[in-house]
Amino acid sequence: MSTYPFEQFLWITYIFVAVPSAVWGAILAVLAWRFPNDRSASGQGLWLTGLIGFVFGVLAAIGWLSWSADSRGQFVAPGFPPPDDFPSWQIAACALTVGVLWFLAARLSAWRKLGGFSAAIGVTAGLVTAFCIDAATDVTGQSGIGAVFLGAGAGVSLAFCAGIRATFLGRSRDTSA
C-alpha cells in the first residue's frame, strides 16, 4: 500500500515556500513600517492580503492544472497525481487566471501600493505549494526544480505587475500638486 509522503511535502514546502515568503514578508514589513501613509481607511491588512493571495494561488493551480485536455483530444479527469501534459491554451488560461486573482487580492488590500506586493507573495506561495504536493512524490527531483522555477518566474512577474500598479497608483495621487 502506497502512502503520501507528508513529511517530504512539509520539508520541500518549507524550503521552497516558507523561507522565500518569510524573507519577502520581512522586507514588506519593513516597507510598511517605513511608509505607514500607504494604508487607507478600509480594506484588508498585508497579512490577510497575502493569505487571500495564497488561497487564490492554490485554487488557480488546482483549477487549471489538476486536469488536462491534451493535444490528442483526450481528457484527463481531475485527480492525483496530476497530469503532466497540457495544451498551451490551458497554461495560458492558468497564467491569466493567476493575474486576475492577484489583481483582485491586491484590490482588496487597504495598502494602496504595498498590497500588490503582499498579494504577489501570497499568490506565488500558493502556486508553489500546489506544485509541492506533486513534487513530494517525485523521486527524480524534476518537479522540485519546476517548483523553484515557478516560484522565481511567478514571483518576479507578479512583483513586476505590483511595481507597475504602484507606479500608476502613485501618479494618480501626485497629480494634485
Stockholm file with secondary structure:
# STOCKHOLM 1.0

chainA/1-177         MSTYPFEQFLWITYIFVAVPSAVWGAILAVLAWRFPNDRSASGQGLWLTGLIGFVFGVLAAIGWLSWSADSRGQFVAPGFPPPDDFPSWQIAACALTVGVLWFLAARLSAWRKLGGFSAAIGVTAGLVTAFCIDAATDVTGQSGIGAVFLGAGAGVSLAFCAGIRATFLGRSRDTSA
#=GR chainA/1-177 SS CCCCCHHHHHHHHIIIIIHHHHHHHHHHHHHHHHCGGGBCSSSBCHHHHHHHHHHHHHHHHHHHHSSEECTTSCEECSCSSCCSCCCHHHHHHHHHHHHHHHHHHHHHBSBTTHHHHHHHHHHHHHHHHHHHHHHTTCSSSHHHHHHHHHHHHHHHHHHHHHHHHHHHHHHHHHTTC
#=GC SS_cons         CCCCCHHHHHHHHIIIIIHHHHHHHHHHHHHHHHCGGGBCSSSBCHHHHHHHHHHHHHHHHHHHHSSEECTTSCEECSCSSCCSCCCHHHHHHHHHHHHHHHHHHHHHBSBTTHHHHHHHHHHHHHHHHHHHHHHTTCSSSHHHHHHHHHHHHHHHHHHHHHHHHHHHHHHHHHTTC
//
